[in-house]
Amino acid sequence: MATMSELLHFPPNGDILPANTAVLAIAIITGALLLLYRWALPTPIPGIPYNKAAAKSIFGDIGPMVQHTKKTNRLYDWLVAQNVQLNSPIIQLFTRPFTRPWVVVTDFQETRDVLMRRGKEFDRSKFFSDISGGITPENHFLMKTEDEFRRHRKWVQGIMTPGFLHQVAAPHTYHVCMDLIRLWEQKARLAQSHPISAEGDMHRTALDAIWSIVFGADSGKSTISAQLDLYSSINPSGRSQKIQMLWHSCQRHPIDQQSTLCSQSPRAQNFLVSLFAAHDTTGTALTWALKFLTDNQDVQRKLRAALQSAHATAFAEKRQPTVQEITGSVIHYRDAVVEESLRCSLTESAIIRTAMKDVTLLGYHIPKGTEVFFMGNGPSIFTPAFDIDDSRRNPTYFATNDRIGSWDTNGMADFIPERWLVDDGKGNKVFDAAAGPLLTFGLGERGCYGRKLSYVEMKLILTLIVWNFELLPCPKELSGYGAIDKMTHGPEQCYVRLAKVAM
Ligand code: HEM
């Protein structure tokens, strides 16, 4: 009679048993790995378009995204390019393993509705706090829109009142900028019509301005005035090493004070973040503005003519317009140039929010916790909008009639300040901030808190620069439009060739 092992085809000594066990174990491990792999694959949010190949890899869209950022130093143009490629105003991207996809929306009207009216559903982004919260974790910038945020916000609210803007912020900015004008006179003397880099000076001017606005510092101790002392004292054969040494020593002072502030109270952190938020953004926007004015000589001439006509007394008296004359004047073309510079600068290219609960966006279900990127650098602002059926919009979208106009689809991406000027019905062209879409400051309760201050600064600084200097065209090699995404979207190159305006 056959033994049990013969019946089961096991050899009597049982040698094969471990091999079978091994096969079984391998099969189980392979099955488990397969299950694990399938579990680790991105889980798309139903219905929202995505890159099909990305959904088949646990690394999702990471490969192409990293390749792009490594090659270009930019992220946001890649995000919006995926909307265009997938031909949809809303898409999802798998950018981090084991987490929800990012949702990317590129439609200004929808974005505006969300930011202005759906703040309870979409609040300050967790992703944003993760990348920028390390230095000042208790800053209101990072908080959800709750009581604590509003309490913190109160601590800094004074710096945006009209009184403070005109009586404190404007004079400080003016003094800092006059130092810049004097510095550039020295630089122009030394450069003798050669182009000079302007990016650092724009950032330092913005830093000095906000520093003196917040701390009431004497502009005589600013980074610009320190440079001014130095450049005034050298002749064209001056030694650049000395400049470097002095430059570093004059920068150390503010940096030490910042780090002391960092470790202090949440109130100090709020001021510190205002410094960062104000300096880098305004500096970047000014840098772009100089490039646009340099490359659009007709706009520059028109702006100078508008300024000289509005400040006719100062022009006739061959002097600088005073701070009161600048802040007290209505100059539509100047305001249009500032707004168009901000639009085309893309200083901030995306506004990010976290879905606070399960919500619906453009007809799709978005699970709680999803990060949503609202893009300001693509269709509906710089290229024609996607066609979106009204049935996909949220009821809040139809609750008001205050929608912003849209841009003429011709030349949407071009630098044309005139797009902000509308007919007032009496034959005059007047500046209208609602003429068309702009997302550079975000919108709604969590939109940029310092927007008014940045307008005061930009109007003053651009007025004084264009009043004093012609920004002559620069060689092509120094006039590129490459950009880098850091905390802001800054130009790779910004050079100016300065000639003093004859008065
Ligand atoms: C050209 C200049 C500036 C640009 C382009 C800019 C842009 C922005 C953007 C895009 C946001 C996020 C908005 C959102 O999430 O909806 C923001 C927030 C903020 N900005 Fe600005 N900003 C500028 C200047 C300033 C200045 C001068 C200050 C001065 C204090 C400032 C203070 C802030 C603060 C405190 C927040 C956080 C608001 C909140 O969380 O509620 N910004 N800014």
Residues whose N, C-alpha, C, O or C-beta is under 5 A from the ligand:
A	BS01	HEM	H140 F141 S274 A277 A278 T281 T282 A285 T347 E348 I351 L439 T440 F441 G442 L443 E445 R446 G447 C448 Y449 G450 R451 L453 S454
